[in-house]
Structures are given as C-alpha cells and as structure tokens.
Amino acid sequence: MARRGSDTHAFRVTTAAAPTDALAVAAAIREARASKTALRIVGGRTWLDAGRPVREESTLPLAALRGVTQYEPGDFTLTARAGTSLGEISRIVAREGQWLTLQPHGSLDGTIGATIATASWGPLASAYGTPRDHLLGCEVVTGVGEIVRAGGRVVKNVAGFDLPRLMTGAWGTLGAITEVTLRLRARPEVDRTLAVTLEGLDDRACDDAGRWLRTTPYRPLAAELCSADMSAHIGLERRTLLLVRLGGNEALVRAAERAVAELGTVTIVDGAVWDRLRTAEPSGAAVIRLATLPAALGALFERATRRIAGIGGASHATIARGVVRCIVPAAHTREEIERLRGIMKDLHAPGSRIAERLPDPLWDELPSAVGDRLSRDVRRTFDPDRVLNPGILDNTA
C-alpha cells in the first residue's frame, strides 16, 4: 500500500509475501536489489504517516516476525523479533514486575522494530534514556541482503561499526531490523503522578521547574510540562500544568511529593494520564519537535505554545531533555497547508527542529537529515543501491 495513499506514484505499489524469519527477509531484499525495486519496510503500520514520503515500488512486511525469543528476568534482558508489539512486550514483562521504559508516543500496537528504527521515546526518557540506552543488541538485514548481528547474542559483527547505535534512528535506511535485545527495569513499588499548577508566566514557571529538577535529590521518572490546551485534551484542568511521575517505595515517594509542592499547588492524578498524553495527537496532525538547552527551555516553550494555540495546536515539553513537542491539527486544503508553512517558519529552535509528521508538500522545505558526507558513506556501505526506504530521511529517491 502506498504511503499516505499518495497519488504521486506513477507505478503500482505491490506487497511482497510476508517473511517469517531473517533468512526470508534477506532473500526478499536480495531479490529487490537484483530487480532494482525500492522497498518500504512495514511493521505494525502505525508509523506509515511519519517521516518524509517514501518512493516505494513494493513493501517489505515484517509483522510476521513477532514474539519474544528469549527472556531472562534475572538479567533484566529480553530478546524479541522486530514485529512484536510494545503492548505484547509490556504484558509479558509485567508478570515479573518489570517494564520496558521506552513508552514512546503513539499506540501500543506499534512494534519494537519501528520504535528502535525511528528512535522514538516518551516522557520516561527523563529518567531512563532513549532507545539507544535500552538496546543491547540487534539482528539486521542490510540493503545487500546480508544478515548481521551485534551485541546481545552475537553471531556476526560488522567491523568498525557500533551496529545497535547505528541502526537506532536510521529509519530502516541501513537495514531491516529483524530482532532486538533490550534492557528492562524493575517496576517501582509505588508509581504516583502529580499535576502541579505552576505559579507565574509559562516561561518563568518552566524555568523554575527546570531549576528544581536539576537540584532536587528526588529524580522523577518523568516531568512533562503541558500547555493549557494539552492539559484539557488529556482530561485535566485547562491551564499550564507540570506532570510529575514519582517512583520508589512509599516513604521516598511521600518525601518527593513534599519537595514537588515547592513548585505550586499539587494534585494527585490517575496514572492513565500518561497513556492519554502518549496518544494525544489526532490522526493526520503535524508534529514538530524543537530542542534547546534545558536551562533555556522556558522561552522556547512559551513562544511555540503561543504560536500554535490560535489554530487549535497543543504542546508539551520534556524539561530534562530540553525538548518541546508541538502538535498542530491536520492540514488538508491549500489554505491550511500555507498557514502551516507560515507557522513552520516561526517554529525554530537554537538546538534542533525535527518533524515527525508533516503534509507531503512541506517536507522539501526541511534540510536533509543525512546530507553530510559521513551519512552518505555509511548509507553506501549498508545499502549501496538505496533499496530500503528511499527518501524517508532526505528528498532523494
């Protein structure tokens, strides 16, 4: 199926038979390379509207590569095939009082392979890090149809490359991830979420929260600043709120609660608010991430929130990582796209600006994520004929 139902393709997109193991994936890629057929890697189909448009002639479905192949609760490690959903992993490890602390934005139907390939993370990254901090090893089929492995259960490495880190965030352009080995964490005895009504203007309140996070001895599991519109969207009071997730034993959490109260009025809220935040963006919405130094986040959050509020947009910020995530309603008509184009010009940041989702006409206005010489050389090493996901990280197919 063509990405986004685009009508820009002049050819008919076909779907290859679903491979059931890495050998079948390798055979499919070798066949595509020989016939010069561009492939779109497809897992749970929850990310097909993300990233730049892919000019594919066939899809490489990986949904049949699912299931946990090895789980060692005592070692806090798990190996799963790439098509395994985040929800399935969560259910399995929960029985042992453990969890996979990625919890990226989006549905739990999303696959672990896509999560690693897109380097997706959520609010828990404040305490536990991003996918690169969770991935211990992986198995990948390169663009020449070679099966390579690194870390975890090592069989064959690629000399000179840190394969797990390289594949994380490559969006499948270097290889199709077929299996991953992950680090797990113990679930806290107490998991409590507080909504803090901050005092003062948004930028000053954000800076105060950032200073508190950098100095407090009680490191939260997550601390997410929500704009008034985002707070209302996830079922809370329509005002700027700081969501703080605390974990540990009862005594530690109670002490942390008292420390959080220094920031403003505190209300205990249902932990399900994190699920609502994770799935907050409506279908077709444009999503842009802006990054700066955590100490400078307040001004960026206030400016971005004000710019998108008038068109029904909402924002939230991961304070510890200095990232503001802006969600803007879907743009379909030419007028709506032009309005979003104007907003994009104002949504800039001193650190980085990364678009997760955009209408197709706007992607060409963003610089390539892999335009440097090193990135091109690495791509040639793993996928010299650009068979896999061509165009998803740049505008060249």
HURAMO-V869832 format. One record per residue. N is the residue number from 1. OMEGA is omega in whole degrees, -180 to 180 (none if undefined). Layout:
[[N:OMEGA] [N:OMEGA]]
This chain:
[[1:-179] [2:-180] [3:177] [4:-178] [5:-175] [6:177] [7:-178] [8:-179] [9:-180] [10:-178] [11:-179] [12:179] [13:179] [14:180] [15:178] [16:175] [17:-175] [18:177] [19:180] [20:175] [21:-176] [22:179] [23:179] [24:176] [25:180] [26:180] [27:180] [28:-180] [29:178] [30:179] [31:179] [32:179] [33:-179] [34:-179] [35:-179] [36:180] [37:179] [38:-176] [39:170] [40:179] [41:-175] [42:177] [43:-180] [44:179] [45:178] [46:-177] [47:-175] [48:177] [49:-179] [50:-179] [51:180] [52:177] [53:179] [54:179] [55:-177] [56:174] [57:177] [58:177] [59:175] [60:-176] [61:-179] [62:-176] [63:-179] [64:177] [65:-176] [66:178] [67:176] [68:-177] [69:177] [70:179] [71:179] [72:-178] [73:-179] [74:179] [75:-177] [76:177] [77:180] [78:175] [79:-178] [80:175] [81:-167] [82:-178] [83:179] [84:-178] [85:176] [86:179] [87:180] [88:178] [89:-180] [90:-179] [91:-177] [92:-175] [93:179] [94:180] [95:-180] [96:180] [97:-178] [98:176] [99:173] [100:-167] [101:173] [102:179] [103:-179] [104:177] [105:-180] [106:-176] [107:173] [108:173] [109:177] [110:-175] [111:178] [112:178] [113:179] [114:179] [115:178] [116:-177] [117:-179] [118:-179] [119:-176] [120:179] [121:-179] [122:-176] [123:-179] [124:176] [125:178] [126:-178] [127:-170] [128:178] [129:-175] [130:-180] [131:179] [132:178] [133:-179] [134:-173] [135:179] [136:-179] [137:180] [138:172] [139:-174] [140:171] [141:-175] [142:180] [143:174] [144:177] [145:179] [146:178] [147:180] [148:-179] [149:177] [150:180] [151:177] [152:180] [153:-171] [154:172] [155:-180] [156:180] [157:172] [158:-175] [159:175] [160:-178] [161:168] [162:-169] [163:-179] [164:-179] [165:-179] [166:-177] [167:179] [168:-179] [169:178] [170:177] [171:176] [172:-177] [173:179] [174:-179] [175:177] [176:178] [177:-179] [178:179] [179:179] [180:172] [181:-168] [182:173] [183:178] [184:176] [185:174] [186:175] [187:179] [188:178] [189:177] [190:180] [191:-172] [192:-179] [193:179] [194:170] [195:-175] [196:174] [197:-175] [198:180] [199:175] [200:180] [201:-174] [202:-176] [203:180] [204:179] [205:178] [206:179] [207:177] [208:179] [209:178] [210:178] [211:179] [212:-179] [213:-178] [214:-175] [215:-176] [216:174] [217:-179] [218:-179] [219:179] [220:173] [221:178] [222:175] [223:-172] [224:178] [225:-177] [226:175] [227:-179] [228:-180] [229:178] [230:179] [231:179] [232:-178] [233:-178] [234:170] [235:179] [236:179] [237:-178] [238:175] [239:179] [240:-177] [241:172] [242:175] [243:-179] [244:179] [245:-177] [246:179] [247:179] [248:175] [249:-173] [250:-178] [251:-180] [252:-178] [253:179] [254:178] [255:179] [256:177] [257:-180] [258:179] [259:179] [260:-178] [261:176] [262:-175] [263:-177] [264:-179] [265:-173] [266:174] [267:175] [268:-179] [269:180] [270:179] [271:178] [272:178] [273:179] [274:175] [275:179] [276:177] [277:-179] [278:-177] [279:-171] [280:-173] [281:179] [282:180] [283:177] [284:-178] [285:171] [286:-179] [287:-178] [288:177] [289:178] [290:-176] [291:176] [292:174] [293:-180] [294:-178] [295:-179] [296:-173] [297:-173] [298:-179] [299:180] [300:179] [301:-178] [302:-178] [303:-179] [304:-179] [305:179] [306:-176] [307:-175] [308:-175] [309:-175] [310:-180] [311:178] [312:179] [313:179] [314:-177] [315:171] [316:-174] [317:172] [318:-168] [319:-176] [320:-178] [321:177] [322:-175] [323:173] [324:180] [325:-176] [326:-179] [327:-177] [328:-178] [329:-177] [330:176] [331:-177] [332:-177] [333:178] [334:179] [335:180] [336:180] [337:178] [338:177] [339:178] [340:177] [341:178] [342:178] [343:180] [344:-180] [345:180] [346:-179] [347:178] [348:-176] [349:-180] [350:-180] [351:-179] [352:173] [353:-177] [354:177] [355:173] [356:-179] [357:178] [358:168] [359:-176] [360:-176] [361:-175] [362:-176] [363:-177] [364:-179] [365:178] [366:179] [367:178] [368:177] [369:-175] [370:-177] [371:-178] [372:-175] [373:-179] [374:180] [375:179] [376:180] [377:178] [378:178] [379:-180] [380:179] [381:-174] [382:-177] [383:-173] [384:-178] [385:178] [386:180] [387:-170] [388:175] [389:-178] [390:177] [391:-173] [392:178] [393:174] [394:-174] [395:176] [396:179] [397:none]]
